[in-house]
């Protein structure tokens, strides 16, 4: 099963939109603040929030930067 990580910060409106979208679709994900976990953010080369990663065996299968419902919809299909 894929692991989904959403990188976000608290005061980010697009981050909240991504959370709402994923929650409404019933998609389970982990939330990480890149400022609280800089090593993890560096590992996955996170440059902006929101960034959603879909991982299989810790390898990035999909990277979605920003609130892009059409791209987020593809996660629900997996």
C-alpha positions as CSV (number, residue, x, y, z in Angstrom):
1,X,0.0,0.0,0.0
2,X,1.2,3.5,-0.8
3,X,2.3,5.9,1.9
4,X,1.1,9.4,1.4
5,X,2.8,12.3,3.1
6,X,1.5,15.9,2.9
7,X,4.0,18.6,3.7
8,X,2.3,21.7,5.0
9,X,2.5,24.6,7.5
10,X,-0.3,25.9,9.7
11,X,-1.0,29.3,8.1
12,X,-1.2,28.0,4.5
13,X,-4.6,28.3,2.8
14,X,-3.7,25.9,-0.1
15,X,-2.5,23.4,2.5
16,X,-5.9,23.5,4.1
17,X,-7.6,23.0,0.7
18,X,-5.5,19.9,0.1
19,X,-6.3,18.5,3.5
20,X,-10.0,19.1,3.0
21,X,-9.9,17.4,-0.4
22,X,-8.0,14.4,0.8
23,X,-10.3,14.1,3.9
24,X,-13.4,14.3,1.7
25,X,-12.1,11.5,-0.5
26,X,-11.3,9.3,2.5
27,X,-7.6,9.3,1.6
28,X,-5.3,8.5,4.6
29,X,-2.1,10.6,4.8
30,X,0.6,11.7,7.2
31,X,1.0,15.5,7.8
32,X,4.5,16.9,8.1
33,X,5.6,20.5,8.8
34,X,8.9,20.8,6.9
35,X,10.1,23.3,9.4
36,X,9.6,20.8,12.3
37,X,11.2,18.0,10.4
38,X,13.9,19.5,8.1
39,X,15.8,16.3,7.6
40,X,12.7,14.6,6.2
41,X,11.9,17.6,4.0
42,X,15.5,17.6,2.8
43,X,15.4,13.9,2.0
44,X,12.4,14.4,-0.3
45,X,13.6,17.8,-1.6
46,X,10.6,19.7,-0.4
47,X,10.8,23.3,-1.7
48,X,7.3,24.6,-1.1
49,X,4.0,23.7,0.6
50,X,1.7,22.1,0.1
51,X,3.5,19.2,-1.4
52,X,1.9,15.7,-1.5
53,X,4.1,12.7,-2.0
54,X,2.9,9.2,-2.9
55,X,5.6,6.7,-1.9
56,X,6.0,3.0,-2.6
57,X,8.9,1.4,-0.7
58,X,10.1,4.9,0.2
59,X,10.5,5.8,-3.5
60,X,8.5,8.8,-4.9
61,X,5.8,7.6,-7.3
62,X,4.0,11.0,-7.5
63,X,4.7,14.5,-6.4
64,X,1.9,17.1,-6.3
65,X,2.9,20.7,-5.5
66,X,0.0,23.1,-4.7
67,X,-3.7,22.5,-4.7
68,X,-4.4,20.7,-7.9
69,X,-7.6,18.7,-7.6
70,X,-7.2,17.0,-11.0
71,X,-3.8,15.6,-9.8
72,X,-5.0,14.8,-6.3
73,X,-7.9,12.8,-7.9
74,X,-5.4,10.3,-9.3
75,X,-4.4,9.4,-5.7
76,X,-7.9,8.3,-5.0
77,X,-7.7,5.9,-7.9
78,X,-4.7,4.1,-6.6
